[in-house]
Amino acid sequence: MSEVSTSASNSIILRLRIQNLPGILARVVAEIGKAGGNIGAIDIVHYEQDRIVRDVTVETTGAEHVEQIAASLENLDGIEVMHVSDRVFVMHLGGKIEVTSKAPLKSRDDLSMAYTPGVARVCQAIHEDPSKAHNLTIKKNTVAIVSDGTAVLGLGDIGPEAAMPVMEGKAMLFKEFGEVDGFPICLDTTDPEEIIRTVKAIAPGFGGINLEDISAPRCFEIEQRLIKELDIPVFHDDQHGTAVVMIAGLINALKVVNKAPEDIKAVVAGVGAAGTACSRMMLDLGIKNIIGLDRAGIIHSGRSDLNSAKQAYCEITNPDNISGGMDEAIAGADLFVGLSGPGILSVEQVQTMADNAIVFAMSNPVPEILPELAWPHVAVMATGRSDYPNQLNNVLCFPGLFRGALDARATDITEEMKMAAARAIAETIPEDQVSADYIIPSVFDKSVAPNVAEAVKKAFYDAL
C-alpha cells in the first residue's frame, strides 16, 4: 500500500483562539506542518481584546490525523482549539440541492399565471393531450435518481436514508455537467416488485429514470422490467455508465498499443452489474475472447454454483471454456478490467500478460492493483481515482447521455446510443493527443457532455 495523502475530502476547519502576540500564528502554521497537515486558507473571524479568533483550513489524511493535529495545537501556549469542523459535513448541512423558481412571483398577475386561475388552462391542455406534459412541465428536463441504498459506492447495503447524500451528489453532477434537473428518490424497500411499482407510479412527472446503487442481481430485473413497461428512458448508471466510460477509455487505449478489439484477450474481474455491462459492450466493440471471474474463479460451463445472471454471462464469454483462477485467466491477456475489490491482481500476474498490456483497475477507493506497482509492466494504466492519470469516471457519461435522450424525446436508451456516447467521449481527445496517460478526457472538460448529447441524439434519430 502507498502512503495515504492529504486531501480536500478529509479537510477540516480549525477555529482557534490565538494570543495576539508576534510569532504565535507562525508557531501554529509550523506545528500543523510538523504534524503533516496541509494548510489552506487562514481567515480572521473576530478580535477579542488580546486574542484573535481565526479559522484555519487544513487538509488531513483522516480522523486519526485530525485528532493528532488538534492535540498538538492544544499543547502550544497561547493557543485554544475552540472547535474542529469537518468541511465535508459542513458542505452537506441541510442537503446539497434545492428547488428554485424559474419565474418571479412579484405581482398578482404573476401569481394568476403561475397558479390559479391561469394554471387550469395548462392542466386542461395536458389532460386533452398528455404528450404536452413534456413541454409544459418539468418533465422535459427532469430525471428521477432512484435507489434503495443496497449497493452504495464502496459502502454496500446502508439503507435509503444513508444513500441520500450520494443521490444528492448525483443530482449536482446532472445539473453541473448536463443542465439536467435530477431529483433524488430513495425507497424504503428492497423488493423488486415494489420498486418497479413505485417507479412506474412516479414516472409521469419525469423525463427519465436513473437507477443507482441497487444491488445485483435484482438490478437486472428491475431495469429490464422498467425499460419494457415505461415510455421514458431508464438507465442503470452503475451498469451502463461504467461500461460506456470504460469502453471510451479502451477505444483510445487500443490506439496507443496498436491492437484491434477482435485480436485481444480480455479478463474481467467482478461480474456483477458493472462487470456484466462492461463485458456486453466489449462484445459489441468486437472483442471475442472475454474471461470473467468472480470470487470462486473463472466463470465456465462446468460450474454448478452459477445463478441465472452468471449463467447468462457464461453463455456469451470464455469461448475456450477455460477454468481456474486469476493465474490461469490473466496469462497472455491483453486487457484486464477490474470491477471487484482492492489488491486482487499481483505484479507477478501482470508480468504474465501479453506485451503492451492494458490494465483498468476500477475499484474505488483502492484499485485491484496500485498504478505505481503496475506501471513498469503495462503500456496503459487507468483507475477510477482522481489522483492518478486516466480517471474512468461515470460523470463523463450520464449527464450528456440523459441530455441527449431528453432533447431527442427518446423512449429508451439503446445499445447504439450507449456506443455512440462511448465513441464521443473517446473522440473528445484529438487523435494526435491520445497517449498512454491521456486516454480519457478530464471530468471537468466542458466539451464532453455536449459531444455525448449530440452523439446520442444522432444515434437515436438514425434508428428511426
C-alpha positions as CSV (number, residue, x, y, z in Angstrom):
1,M,0.0,0.0,0.0
2,S,1.2,3.5,-0.7
3,E,1.2,6.3,1.9
4,V,-2.2,8.0,2.2
5,S,-2.1,11.6,1.0
6,T,-3.9,14.6,2.5
7,S,-7.0,15.6,0.5
8,A,-9.9,18.0,0.5
9,S,-12.2,15.0,1.2
10,N,-10.6,14.8,4.6
11,S,-10.2,18.6,5.2
12,I,-11.2,20.4,8.4
13,I,-11.6,23.9,9.7
14,L,-9.9,24.6,13.0
15,R,-11.4,27.5,14.9
16,L,-8.5,28.8,17.1
17,R,-8.4,31.5,19.8
18,I,-4.8,32.8,19.4
19,Q,-3.0,35.2,21.7
20,N,-2.3,38.4,19.8
21,L,1.4,38.4,20.0
22,P,4.1,38.4,17.3
23,G,5.1,34.9,16.2
24,I,2.2,33.0,17.6
25,L,0.5,32.4,14.2
26,A,3.8,31.3,12.8
27,R,4.0,28.7,15.5
28,V,0.5,27.4,14.6
29,V,1.5,27.1,11.0
30,A,4.7,25.3,11.8
31,E,3.0,22.9,14.2
32,I,0.4,21.9,11.7
33,G,3.1,21.4,9.1
34,K,5.1,19.3,11.5
35,A,2.1,17.1,12.1
36,G,1.7,16.5,8.4
37,G,-1.3,18.8,7.7
38,N,-1.6,20.8,4.5
39,I,-2.7,24.3,5.3
40,G,-5.2,26.2,3.0
41,A,-7.0,29.4,3.9
42,I,-6.4,31.3,7.2
43,D,-9.3,33.7,8.0
44,I,-9.9,36.1,10.9
45,V,-13.3,35.6,12.5
46,H,-13.1,38.4,15.1
47,Y,-10.9,40.1,17.7
48,E,-11.3,39.6,21.4
49,Q,-9.2,42.1,23.4
50,D,-5.8,40.5,23.5
51,R,-6.7,37.5,21.3
52,I,-7.7,36.8,17.7
53,V,-10.2,34.1,16.7
54,R,-9.1,32.5,13.4
55,D,-10.4,29.7,11.1
56,V,-7.6,27.6,9.6
57,T,-8.4,25.2,6.8
58,V,-6.3,22.1,6.8
59,E,-6.2,19.0,4.6
60,T,-5.6,15.8,6.5
61,T,-5.5,12.0,5.8
62,G,-8.4,11.1,8.1
63,A,-9.9,11.1,11.6
64,E,-6.8,10.0,13.4
65,H,-4.7,12.6,11.7
66,V,-7.3,15.3,12.7
67,E,-7.0,14.3,16.4
68,Q,-3.2,14.3,16.1
69,I,-3.2,17.9,14.7
70,A,-5.7,19.2,17.2
71,A,-3.8,17.6,20.2
72,S,-0.5,19.1,19.0
73,L,-2.0,22.6,18.9
74,E,-3.6,22.3,22.3
75,N,-0.1,21.8,23.7
76,L,1.0,25.2,22.5
77,D,1.0,28.1,24.9
78,G,-1.4,30.9,23.8
79,I,-3.5,28.6,21.6
80,E,-7.0,27.4,22.3
81,V,-8.7,25.0,19.9
82,M,-12.3,26.1,20.1
83,H,-13.9,23.8,17.5
84,V,-12.9,21.4,14.8
85,S,-15.4,21.2,11.8
86,D,-15.3,18.6,9.1
87,R,-15.6,20.5,5.8
88,V,-17.4,17.6,4.1
89,F,-20.1,17.6,6.8
90,V,-20.4,21.4,6.6
91,M,-21.0,21.1,2.8
92,H,-23.8,18.6,3.5
93,L,-25.6,20.6,6.1
94,G,-29.3,20.9,5.0
95,G,-28.5,18.9,1.9
96,K,-26.7,19.9,-1.2
97,I,-29.5,20.8,-3.6
98,E,-32.6,22.9,-3.6
99,V,-35.7,23.7,-5.7
100,T,-35.9,27.2,-7.1
101,S,-38.5,29.0,-9.2
102,K,-37.8,29.8,-12.9
103,A,-40.3,32.7,-12.9
104,P,-40.7,35.5,-10.4
105,L,-43.9,35.9,-8.3
106,K,-43.9,39.6,-7.6
107,S,-47.4,40.6,-8.5
108,R,-51.0,39.4,-8.7
109,D,-50.5,38.9,-12.5
110,D,-47.5,36.6,-11.9
111,L,-49.5,34.6,-9.3
112,S,-52.5,34.3,-11.6
113,M,-50.4,32.9,-14.4
114,A,-48.2,30.6,-12.4
115,Y,-51.0,29.3,-10.3
116,T,-54.8,29.7,-10.1
117,P,-56.7,30.6,-12.2
118,G,-54.3,30.6,-15.2
119,V,-52.7,27.2,-14.5
120,A,-56.1,25.5,-15.0
121,R,-55.9,26.1,-18.8
122,V,-52.5,24.4,-18.9
123,C,-53.8,21.5,-16.9
124,Q,-56.7,21.1,-19.3
125,A,-54.4,21.2,-22.3
126,I,-52.4,18.3,-20.9
127,H,-55.5,16.4,-19.9
128,E,-56.6,16.6,-23.5
129,D,-53.2,15.7,-24.9
130,P,-50.8,14.1,-22.3
131,S,-47.8,14.4,-24.6
132,K,-47.9,18.2,-23.9
133,A,-46.6,17.5,-20.4
134,H,-43.2,17.2,-22.0
135,N,-43.1,20.9,-22.9
136,L,-45.4,22.4,-20.3
137,T,-44.0,20.8,-17.1
138,I,-40.6,20.0,-15.6
139,K,-40.9,16.5,-17.3
140,K,-38.8,17.9,-20.3
141,N,-35.7,18.2,-18.2
142,T,-36.1,16.1,-15.0
143,V,-34.7,12.8,-14.2
144,A,-35.6,10.7,-11.1
145,I,-32.5,9.3,-9.4
146,V,-33.8,6.2,-7.8
147,S,-32.0,4.0,-5.2
148,D,-32.8,1.5,-2.5
149,G,-29.4,2.0,-0.8
150,T,-28.3,-1.6,-1.2
151,A,-25.1,-1.1,-3.1
152,V,-23.8,2.4,-2.3
153,L,-20.3,3.3,-3.5
154,G,-17.9,1.1,-1.6
155,L,-20.3,1.1,1.4
156,G,-22.7,-1.7,0.4
157,D,-26.2,-2.0,1.9
158,I,-26.6,1.1,4.1
159,G,-30.3,1.8,3.5
160,P,-32.2,4.7,1.9
161,E,-31.5,7.5,4.4
162,A,-27.8,6.9,4.3
163,A,-27.9,6.7,0.5
164,M,-29.4,10.2,0.2
165,P,-26.1,12.2,0.2
166,V,-24.8,10.2,-2.7
167,M,-28.1,10.7,-4.7
168,E,-27.9,14.4,-3.9
169,G,-24.4,14.5,-5.2
170,K,-25.6,12.7,-8.4
171,A,-28.2,15.4,-8.8
172,M,-25.5,18.1,-8.5
173,L,-23.5,16.3,-11.3
174,F,-26.5,16.1,-13.6
175,K,-27.1,19.9,-13.2
176,E,-23.4,21.0,-13.3
177,F,-22.4,18.9,-16.4
178,G,-25.6,18.3,-18.3
179,E,-28.0,21.1,-17.2
180,V,-30.4,18.3,-16.3
181,D,-32.6,18.5,-13.1
182,G,-32.1,15.3,-11.2
183,F,-34.2,14.6,-8.1
184,P,-33.0,12.0,-5.5
185,I,-35.6,9.4,-4.6
186,C,-34.5,6.8,-2.0
187,L,-37.0,4.0,-1.5
188,D,-37.6,2.2,1.8
189,T,-38.0,-1.2,0.2
190,T,-35.7,-3.8,-1.4
191,D,-38.5,-5.8,-3.0
192,P,-38.0,-5.7,-6.8
193,E,-41.8,-5.7,-7.4
194,E,-42.4,-2.9,-5.1
195,I,-39.6,-0.8,-6.5
196,I,-40.9,-1.4,-10.1
197,R,-44.4,-0.5,-9.0
198,T,-43.3,2.7,-7.2
199,V,-41.1,3.9,-10.1
200,K,-43.9,3.3,-12.5
201,A,-46.3,5.3,-10.2
202,I,-44.0,8.4,-10.1
203,A,-42.8,8.2,-13.7
204,P,-45.4,10.7,-15.1
205,G,-43.5,13.6,-13.6
206,F,-40.1,12.7,-15.0
207,G,-38.5,12.6,-18.4
208,G,-36.1,9.7,-17.5
209,I,-35.2,7.3,-14.7
210,N,-31.6,6.9,-13.5
211,L,-31.3,3.8,-11.3
212,E,-28.5,4.0,-8.8
213,D,-26.8,1.8,-6.3
214,I,-29.2,-1.2,-6.4
215,S,-27.5,-4.5,-5.8
216,A,-27.2,-7.3,-8.3
217,P,-28.8,-9.5,-9.4
218,R,-32.1,-7.6,-8.5
219,C,-30.9,-4.6,-10.5
220,F,-31.1,-6.5,-13.8
221,E,-34.7,-7.5,-13.4
222,I,-35.7,-4.0,-12.1
223,E,-34.1,-2.3,-15.0
224,Q,-35.3,-4.7,-17.7
225,R,-38.9,-4.6,-16.4
226,L,-38.9,-0.8,-16.2
227,I,-37.4,-0.4,-19.7
228,K,-40.2,-2.7,-21.0
229,E,-43.1,-1.1,-19.1
230,L,-42.2,2.7,-19.3
231,D,-42.2,5.0,-22.3
232,I,-39.3,7.1,-20.9
233,P,-35.5,6.3,-20.8
234,V,-34.4,4.0,-18.0
235,F,-30.7,3.8,-17.3
236,H,-28.8,1.9,-14.5
237,D,-25.7,4.0,-14.3
238,D,-23.7,1.5,-12.2
239,Q,-24.0,-0.9,-15.1
240,H,-24.1,1.1,-18.3
241,G,-22.4,4.4,-17.3
242,T,-19.5,2.4,-16.1
243,A,-19.4,0.4,-19.3
244,V,-19.7,3.4,-21.5
245,V,-16.8,5.2,-19.9
246,M,-14.7,2.0,-19.8
247,I,-15.2,1.5,-23.5
248,A,-14.3,5.1,-24.2
249,G,-11.0,4.6,-22.4
250,L,-10.5,1.3,-24.2
251,I,-11.1,2.7,-27.6
252,N,-8.2,5.1,-27.1
253,A,-6.0,2.6,-25.2
254,L,-6.2,0.3,-28.1
255,K,-4.9,3.1,-30.3
256,V,-1.9,3.5,-28.0
257,V,-1.0,-0.2,-28.2
258,N,-2.0,-0.6,-31.8
259,K,-4.2,-3.6,-31.2
260,A,-7.6,-4.4,-32.7
261,P,-10.6,-5.4,-30.5
262,E,-11.1,-8.7,-32.3
263,D,-7.4,-9.7,-31.7
264,I,-7.2,-9.3,-27.9
265,K,-7.9,-11.4,-24.9
266,A,-9.7,-9.6,-22.1
267,V,-10.1,-10.5,-18.4
268,V,-13.0,-9.1,-16.3
269,A,-12.6,-9.4,-12.5
270,G,-16.1,-8.9,-11.0
271,V,-19.1,-10.0,-13.0
272,G,-21.8,-8.1,-11.1
273,A,-23.8,-5.3,-12.5
274,A,-20.9,-3.2,-13.9
275,G,-18.8,-6.2,-15.0
276,T,-21.6,-7.7,-17.0
277,A,-22.5,-4.4,-18.7
278,C,-18.8,-3.8,-19.5
279,S,-18.5,-7.3,-21.0
280,R,-21.5,-6.9,-23.2
281,M,-20.2,-3.6,-24.5
282,M,-16.8,-5.2,-25.1
283,L,-18.5,-7.8,-27.2
284,D,-20.3,-5.0,-29.1
285,L,-16.9,-3.4,-29.7
286,G,-15.7,-6.6,-31.3
287,I,-13.8,-8.4,-28.5
288,K,-14.4,-12.1,-28.9
289,N,-12.3,-13.6,-26.0
290,I,-13.5,-12.4,-22.6
291,I,-12.8,-14.3,-19.4
292,G,-14.9,-13.3,-16.4
293,L,-14.1,-14.1,-12.8
294,D,-16.0,-14.0,-9.5
295,R,-14.8,-14.9,-6.0
296,A,-14.9,-18.6,-6.9
297,G,-12.7,-18.1,-10.0
298,I,-13.3,-18.2,-13.8
299,I,-16.9,-18.3,-15.0
300,H,-17.1,-21.5,-17.1
301,S,-19.8,-24.0,-18.0
302,G,-18.6,-26.7,-15.7
303,R,-19.5,-24.7,-12.5
304,S,-22.7,-25.8,-10.7
305,D,-22.9,-22.7,-8.5
306,L,-23.9,-20.1,-11.1
307,N,-27.0,-18.1,-10.6
308,S,-29.2,-17.2,-13.6
309,A,-27.3,-13.9,-14.3
310,K,-23.9,-15.6,-14.2
311,Q,-25.2,-18.5,-16.3
312,A,-26.3,-16.0,-18.9
313,Y,-22.8,-14.4,-18.6
314,C,-21.2,-17.7,-19.1
315,E,-23.1,-18.2,-22.4
316,I,-21.5,-15.2,-24.0
317,T,-17.9,-15.4,-22.7
318,N,-15.0,-17.7,-22.2
319,P,-15.1,-19.3,-25.7
320,D,-12.5,-21.9,-24.9
321,N,-14.2,-22.7,-21.6
322,I,-11.0,-22.5,-19.5
323,S,-11.2,-23.0,-15.7
324,G,-9.1,-22.0,-12.8
325,G,-8.4,-18.7,-11.1
326,M,-6.6,-15.4,-11.8
327,D,-3.3,-17.1,-12.7
328,E,-5.0,-19.1,-15.5
329,A,-7.2,-16.2,-16.7
330,I,-4.5,-13.5,-16.9
331,A,-1.8,-15.4,-18.6
332,G,-1.4,-13.9,-22.1
333,A,-4.2,-11.4,-21.6
334,D,-4.0,-8.0,-23.4
335,L,-6.6,-6.3,-21.2
336,F,-7.6,-6.5,-17.5
337,V,-10.7,-4.8,-16.3
338,G,-11.2,-4.8,-12.6
339,L,-14.6,-4.2,-11.0
340,S,-14.2,-6.2,-7.9
341,G,-12.0,-5.1,-4.9
342,P,-8.6,-4.0,-3.8
343,G,-5.4,-5.9,-4.3
344,I,-6.7,-8.9,-6.2
345,L,-4.1,-8.5,-9.1
346,S,-0.4,-9.0,-8.3
347,V,2.7,-7.7,-10.0
348,E,3.6,-11.3,-10.8
349,Q,0.3,-11.9,-12.5
350,V,0.6,-8.6,-14.5
351,Q,4.0,-9.8,-15.7
352,T,2.4,-12.8,-17.4
353,M,0.1,-10.6,-19.5
354,A,0.8,-10.0,-23.2
355,D,3.2,-7.4,-24.4
356,N,1.8,-3.8,-24.3
357,A,-0.9,-4.8,-21.8
358,I,-3.7,-2.6,-20.7
359,V,-4.9,-2.6,-17.1
360,F,-8.1,-0.8,-16.0
361,A,-8.2,-1.2,-12.2
362,M,-11.5,0.5,-11.5
363,S,-12.3,-0.5,-7.9
364,N,-12.6,2.5,-5.5
365,P,-11.1,3.8,-3.3
366,V,-8.4,1.1,-3.6
367,P,-7.9,-0.4,-7.0
368,E,-7.2,-4.0,-7.9
369,I,-3.5,-3.1,-8.3
370,L,-1.9,0.2,-7.4
371,P,-0.7,2.1,-10.5
372,E,2.8,2.5,-9.2
373,L,3.1,-1.2,-9.0
374,A,1.7,-1.9,-12.5
375,W,3.3,1.0,-14.4
376,P,6.6,-0.7,-15.1
377,H,4.9,-3.7,-16.6
378,V,2.0,-2.3,-18.7
379,A,1.5,0.1,-21.6
380,V,-1.7,1.8,-20.4
381,M,-3.0,2.0,-16.8
382,A,-6.3,3.5,-15.7
383,T,-8.3,3.7,-12.4
384,G,-11.4,5.2,-11.1
385,R,-9.4,7.6,-8.9
386,S,-8.9,11.3,-9.4
387,D,-5.3,11.3,-8.1
388,Y,-3.9,9.2,-11.0
389,P,-3.9,9.8,-14.7
390,N,-6.8,8.3,-16.8
391,Q,-9.7,8.5,-14.3
392,L,-12.6,6.4,-15.6
393,N,-15.5,8.4,-14.1
394,N,-19.2,7.9,-14.9
395,V,-19.7,11.7,-14.8
396,L,-18.2,11.6,-18.3
397,C,-21.3,9.7,-19.5
398,F,-24.6,10.1,-17.7
399,P,-25.1,13.9,-17.8
400,G,-24.5,14.1,-21.6
401,L,-26.3,10.9,-22.3
402,F,-29.5,12.0,-20.5
403,R,-29.2,15.5,-22.0
404,G,-29.2,13.9,-25.5
405,A,-32.0,11.4,-24.6
406,L,-34.2,14.1,-23.2
407,D,-33.6,16.5,-26.1
408,A,-34.5,13.7,-28.5
409,R,-37.5,12.7,-26.5
410,A,-36.2,9.2,-26.6
411,T,-38.4,6.5,-25.1
412,D,-35.4,4.3,-24.2
413,I,-31.6,4.2,-24.3
414,T,-30.4,1.7,-26.9
415,E,-27.1,-0.1,-27.3
416,E,-26.4,2.1,-30.3
417,M,-26.9,5.2,-28.1
418,K,-24.5,3.8,-25.5
419,M,-21.8,3.0,-28.0
420,A,-22.2,6.5,-29.6
421,A,-21.7,8.0,-26.2
422,A,-18.5,6.0,-25.6
423,R,-17.1,7.0,-29.0
424,A,-18.0,10.6,-28.4
425,I,-16.1,10.6,-25.1
426,A,-13.1,9.0,-26.7
427,E,-13.1,11.4,-29.7
428,T,-13.2,14.4,-27.4
429,I,-9.4,13.9,-27.3
430,P,-7.9,14.7,-30.7
431,E,-6.3,11.7,-32.2
432,D,-2.8,13.2,-32.2
433,Q,-3.1,13.9,-28.5
434,V,-4.0,10.4,-27.4
435,S,-1.2,8.9,-25.3
436,A,-0.7,6.3,-22.5
437,D,-1.5,8.8,-19.8
438,Y,-4.3,10.6,-21.7
439,I,-6.8,8.1,-23.0
440,I,-9.9,9.7,-21.4
441,P,-10.9,13.4,-21.0
442,S,-10.9,15.2,-17.7
443,V,-14.2,15.2,-15.9
444,F,-14.0,19.0,-16.0
445,D,-13.7,19.1,-19.8
446,K,-16.9,21.1,-20.6
447,S,-17.0,19.8,-24.2
448,V,-17.6,16.2,-23.1
449,A,-21.3,16.4,-22.2
450,P,-22.3,18.4,-25.3
451,N,-20.4,15.9,-27.5
452,V,-22.1,13.0,-25.9
453,A,-25.5,14.6,-26.1
454,E,-25.1,15.3,-29.8
455,A,-23.9,11.7,-30.5
456,V,-26.7,10.2,-28.5
457,K,-29.3,12.3,-30.3
458,K,-27.9,11.3,-33.7
459,A,-27.9,7.6,-32.8
460,F,-31.5,7.9,-31.7
461,Y,-32.6,9.7,-34.9
462,D,-30.6,7.4,-37.1
463,A,-32.5,4.4,-35.8
464,L,-35.9,5.9,-36.5
